[in-house]
Amino acid sequence: MSESIYKIIDLVGSSPNSWEEAATNAIERAGQSLRDLRIAEVQKLDIKIEDGKPAQFRTNLRLSFKYQD
């Protein structure tokens, strides 16, 4: 039986609309260069404010993916 090894990285996605869209943007972008994505864990949510109004929703994620041979 072979054992699996996973790498964990931190990502920050952003969106003008929502935290969910920010997370989706980060995951989809990571999926363009990383294979076998496994788990995304939300670490932090924040909002960039400009002129007293929300400008960017940001989602900080820990993302795991499987090492390939």
Secondary structure as GFF3:
##gff-version 3
##sequence-region A 1 69
A	DSSP	beta_strand	6	15	.	.	.	ID=ss1
A	DSSP	alpha_helix	19	31	.	.	.	ID=ss2
A	DSSP	beta_strand	37	50	.	.	.	ID=ss3
A	DSSP	beta_strand	53	66	.	.	.	ID=ss4
###
